[in-house]
Amino acid sequence: MTLLWALIVIMGVIVLVLGSSVRVINQYQRGVVLRFGQLRPGPRGPGLTLLAPIADRLHKVNMQVVTMPVPAQDGITRDNVTVKVDAVVYYRVTDPVKVVVDVQRYDAAIAQVAQASLRSIIGKSDLDDLLSNRERLNQGLEIMIDNPALSWGVQIDRVEIKDVALPETMKRSMSRQAEAERERRSRVITADGELQASRTLAEAAEIMAEHPAALQLRLLQTVVEVAAEKNSTLVLPFPVELLRFLERATPDPPPAPGPERAAPPAPGPERAASPAPGPERAAPSAPGPERAAPPAPGPERAASPVPAPVSHNGHEPPALADDVVTAGGPTPRPDTG
């Protein structure tokens, strides 16, 4: 009975020893063995691997591609704009021995290098580059992270800038700038269209000038297009050529009167003694002294057919008396009796 228990104990020790010396390595992993702290040559491949009990230590390294997000980093661009940029890094281990021996916690080291490189890229770039030229910035960021990572046995596959957060004031300024740019383009396009239309209209006008019937056909086509909508009112354009024809057919107006007919003729002597109102009404209508000497009427106006008035006592008053009244007020007439 004692022998049986001894065999059982020996078998248990053997199982424990074998269990501690056998390890399983997955397909996506590689094993690095350290025996009493010294590196054993060559990494262990996937499958079962045997270790020396108590002496060997196995370090498994993941060979898969790792996706590591880079936290958002605040920075100031080269054109003094405050932005917040985050990114993502794709990397994988190429040398498991260097990862175990040369660097402590390689994933944390890669994260710190990525954050520092992202801040450096922000300070070296303009805002327009961060928004529109990200491909070039991604390549530069990948090179900056990959330089130290290669010596650690890590290869950077890809680096992408995910988002660029801008202040609200900058967003409003950029929206106004984009709106002004779209307005400028629309005006340029409109002006270009008007220029092309004017050139086409000029060519059409030259053709219509050579062939007047084309203008009449165009007029009839316009009338047909307007009448096709079942309108109750038809606007018929009046040809400009007809207006020009009527203007040429209209006789010229009579010439303006000459200088000799500009001044009104003075009344003749026989009209000077016309029944005039009393002295109190003669003075307001009399011309001033500056108009006392108008040009004398011609002989044809002297024999006016208007009969000369006769005074109340049956005698014709002399013409000089009325002239004197006109020029300087009423004077006593000479006694004719």
C-alpha positions in Angstrom: 0.0 0.0 0.0 2.8 2.3 0.8 4.4 1.6 -2.6 1.2 2.5 -4.3 1.1 5.9 -2.7 4.7 6.4 -3.6 4.0 5.7 -7.3 1.0 8.1 -7.2 3.2 10.9 -5.8 5.9 10.3 -8.4 3.4 10.3 -11.2 1.9 13.6 -9.9 5.3 15.2 -9.8 6.0 14.1 -13.3 2.7 15.6 -14.5 3.4 18.9 -12.8 6.9 19.1 -14.3 5.6 18.3 -17.8 2.7 20.8 -17.4 5.1 23.5 -16.4 7.5 22.8 -19.3 4.9 22.6 -22.1 3.4 25.7 -23.6 1.0 26.4 -26.5 1.7 29.3 -28.9 -1.1 30.5 -31.1 -0.8 31.0 -34.9 -0.8 34.8 -34.6 1.9 34.8 -31.8 5.6 34.2 -31.5 7.5 33.1 -28.4 10.7 34.5 -27.0 12.4 32.2 -24.4 14.7 33.5 -21.7 16.8 30.9 -19.8 18.0 32.2 -16.5 17.5 35.7 -18.0 19.5 35.0 -21.1 17.9 35.2 -24.6 17.6 31.9 -26.4 18.4 32.2 -30.1 15.4 32.3 -32.4 11.7 32.9 -31.5 9.4 29.9 -31.0 6.8 29.3 -33.7 3.1 28.5 -33.2 2.2 25.1 -31.7 3.6 23.2 -28.7 7.0 24.2 -27.3 9.0 22.6 -24.5 10.6 24.6 -21.8 13.2 23.7 -19.1 11.4 23.6 -15.8 12.2 26.4 -13.5 15.0 27.7 -15.9 13.0 29.0 -18.9 10.6 31.9 -19.2 8.4 32.3 -22.3 7.2 35.7 -23.6 4.4 35.7 -26.1 4.3 38.5 -28.7 1.2 39.3 -30.8 2.0 39.6 -34.5 -1.4 41.0 -35.5 -2.0 44.5 -36.9 -2.9 46.7 -33.9 -5.3 49.7 -34.2 -4.4 52.4 -31.8 -6.4 55.6 -31.5 -4.5 58.8 -30.8 -6.2 61.1 -28.3 -7.2 64.5 -29.6 -4.3 67.0 -29.4 -4.7 70.7 -29.0 -2.3 72.8 -31.1 -1.8 76.1 -32.9 -1.3 75.9 -36.6 1.4 77.9 -38.5 -1.2 80.6 -39.3 -2.2 81.0 -35.6 -5.4 79.0 -35.5 -6.3 76.9 -32.5 -7.4 73.4 -33.5 -7.9 70.0 -31.9 -6.9 67.0 -34.0 -7.1 63.3 -33.4 -5.8 60.4 -35.4 -5.5 56.6 -35.6 -2.3 54.5 -36.0 -2.1 51.0 -37.6 1.1 49.1 -36.7 2.3 45.5 -36.3 5.4 43.8 -34.8 8.0 42.6 -37.2 10.8 41.5 -34.8 9.5 39.9 -31.6 13.0 39.7 -30.1 13.5 43.5 -30.3 10.1 44.1 -28.9 10.9 42.0 -25.8 14.5 43.0 -25.3 14.9 46.6 -26.7 11.8 48.4 -25.4 9.6 48.2 -22.4 5.9 48.2 -23.2 6.3 49.0 -26.9 2.5 49.8 -27.2 2.8 52.7 -24.7 6.0 53.9 -26.5 4.2 54.0 -29.8 1.3 55.9 -28.3 3.6 58.6 -26.9 5.5 59.0 -30.1 2.2 59.3 -32.1 0.9 62.1 -29.8 4.2 64.0 -30.0 4.4 63.6 -33.8 0.7 64.8 -34.2 1.4 68.0 -32.2 4.5 68.6 -34.3 2.5 68.2 -37.6 -0.1 70.6 -36.3 2.4 73.3 -35.6 4.1 72.9 -39.0 1.0 73.0 -41.1 -1.6 75.6 -42.1 -5.3 75.3 -41.5 -6.0 74.8 -45.2 -3.5 71.9 -45.3 -5.2 70.2 -42.3 -8.6 70.5 -44.0 -7.8 69.8 -47.7 -4.4 68.3 -47.9 -4.6 65.5 -45.4 -2.9 62.8 -47.6 0.4 64.6 -47.5 0.1 65.2 -43.7 -0.7 61.5 -43.2 2.5 60.5 -45.0 4.6 63.0 -43.0 3.1 61.7 -39.8 3.7 58.1 -40.7 7.4 58.9 -41.4 7.8 60.7 -38.1 6.3 57.8 -36.1 8.0 55.0 -38.1 11.6 56.3 -37.6 11.9 55.4 -33.9 9.5 52.4 -34.2 11.7 50.5 -36.7 14.5 50.2 -34.1 11.9 48.7 -31.7 10.9 46.0 -34.1 7.6 47.7 -35.0 6.4 48.7 -38.4 3.8 51.5 -38.9 1.4 50.5 -41.6 -0.8 53.5 -41.8 -1.6 56.8 -40.0 -4.9 58.7 -40.6 -6.0 62.1 -39.3 -9.6 61.5 -38.3 -11.1 64.9 -37.3 -10.1 68.5 -37.0 -12.2 70.4 -34.5 -12.3 74.2 -35.1 -13.6 77.0 -32.8 -17.2 78.3 -33.5 -15.9 81.7 -34.5 -13.6 80.1 -37.1 -16.4 78.0 -38.5 -18.6 81.1 -39.0 -15.7 83.0 -40.7 -15.1 80.0 -43.0 -18.8 79.8 -43.9 -18.9 83.5 -44.8 -15.8 83.1 -46.9 -17.2 80.1 -48.7 -20.5 82.0 -49.3 -18.6 85.0 -50.7 -16.6 82.6 -53.0 -19.7 81.0 -54.3 -21.3 84.4 -54.9 -18.2 85.5 -56.8 -18.3 82.4 -59.0 -22.0 82.8 -59.7 -21.4 86.4 -60.8 -18.5 85.4 -63.0 -20.6 82.7 -64.6 -23.5 85.1 -65.2 -21.2 87.7 -66.7 -19.6 85.0 -69.0 -23.1 83.9 -70.1 -24.1 87.5 -70.9 -20.9 88.0 -72.8 -21.5 84.9 -74.9 -25.2 85.8 -75.4 -24.2 89.3 -76.5 -21.8 88.0 -79.1 -24.4 85.6 -80.4 -27.0 88.4 -80.6 -24.5 90.6 -82.4 -24.0 87.9 -85.0 -27.7 87.4 -85.3 -28.2 91.2 -85.7 -25.6 91.3 -88.6 -27.4 88.4 -90.4 -30.8 90.1 -89.9 -29.4 93.4 -91.2 -28.3 91.6 -94.4 -31.6 89.8 -94.7 -34.5 91.9 -93.5 -37.0 89.0 -94.1 -35.3 87.1 -91.2 -36.5 89.8 -88.8 -40.0 89.5 -90.0 -39.9 85.8 -89.7 -38.6 86.1 -86.2 -41.5 88.5 -85.4 -44.0 86.1 -86.7 -42.5 83.2 -84.7 -42.7 85.3 -81.5 -46.3 86.1 -82.2 -47.0 82.3 -82.6 -45.3 81.5 -79.4 -47.3 84.1 -77.5 -50.6 83.1 -79.0 -49.9 79.4 -78.2 -50.7 79.9 -74.5 -54.4 80.8 -75.2 -53.9 84.3 -74.0 -56.8 86.8 -74.4 -54.3 89.7 -75.0 -51.7 89.7 -77.8 -48.9 92.2 -77.6 -47.7 93.0 -81.1 -44.4 94.7 -81.3 -44.1 97.8 -83.5 -41.2 97.6 -86.0 -38.5 100.2 -85.4 -38.0 100.5 -89.2 -41.6 101.7 -89.6 -41.0 104.4 -87.1 -37.9 105.5 -88.9 -39.8 105.5 -92.2 -42.5 107.7 -90.7 -39.9 110.0 -89.3 -38.3 110.5 -92.7 -41.7 111.0 -94.4 -42.7 113.8 -91.9 -42.1 117.3 -93.5 -39.7 119.6 -91.8 -41.1 122.3 -89.5 -41.2 126.0 -90.8 -38.0 127.9 -90.1 -37.9 130.1 -87.0 -38.6 133.9 -87.5 -35.6 136.1 -88.2 -34.1 138.7 -85.9 -36.1 141.5 -87.6 -39.4 139.9 -86.6 -38.4 139.1 -83.0 -39.5 142.4 -81.6 -43.2 143.3 -81.7 -44.0 146.3 -83.9 -45.0 149.5 -82.3 -48.6 150.8 -82.9 -49.1 153.4 -85.7 -50.0 157.0 -85.2 -53.6 156.4 -86.0 -53.8 153.8 -83.3 -52.2 155.9 -80.7 -55.4 157.8 -80.0 -57.5 154.7 -79.5 -60.1 154.9 -76.8 -57.8 154.4 -73.9 -58.8 154.3 -70.3 -58.3 157.2 -68.0 -55.0 158.5 -66.9 -55.2 156.4 -63.9 -55.0 153.2 -66.0 -52.7 154.5 -68.7 -49.6 154.6 -66.5 -49.5 150.9 -65.4 -49.6 149.6 -69.0 -47.1 152.1 -70.3 -43.6 150.7 -71.0 -40.7 152.2 -69.1 -38.3 154.7 -70.6 -36.0 152.0 -71.8 -38.7 150.7 -74.1 -39.8 154.1 -75.4 -37.7 153.8 -78.6 -38.8 150.5 -80.3 -37.9 150.0 -83.9 -40.3 152.0 -86.1 -42.8 149.9 -88.1 -42.3 149.6 -91.8 -44.5 151.5 -94.3 -46.7 148.4 -94.8 -47.7 148.5 -91.1 -48.3 152.3 -91.1 -51.5 152.0 -93.2 -53.3 149.7 -90.8 -56.9 149.1 -91.8 -58.1 149.8 -88.3 -60.0 153.2 -88.3 -58.6 155.9 -86.2 -60.9 156.8 -83.3 -62.3 160.3 -83.0 -62.2 162.4 -79.9 -65.4 163.5 -78.0 -65.5 167.0 -79.5 -65.3 165.8 -83.1 -61.6 166.5 -83.7 -58.8 164.1 -84.1 -56.3 164.4 -81.3 -52.8 164.8 -82.3 -50.7 161.7 -82.0 -48.0 163.5 -80.0 -50.4 164.0 -77.1 -50.8 160.3 -76.6 -47.1 159.7 -76.9 -46.5 162.2 -74.3 -49.0 160.6 -72.0 -47.4 157.2 -72.6 -43.9 158.4 -71.9 -44.4 160.8 -69.0 -48.0 160.9 -67.9 -51.0 163.1 -68.9 -50.3 166.7 -70.2 -52.8 169.5 -71.0 -53.8 169.3 -74.6 -53.6 172.5 -76.8 -56.9 174.4 -77.3 -58.3 173.5 -80.7 -61.4 175.8 -80.4 
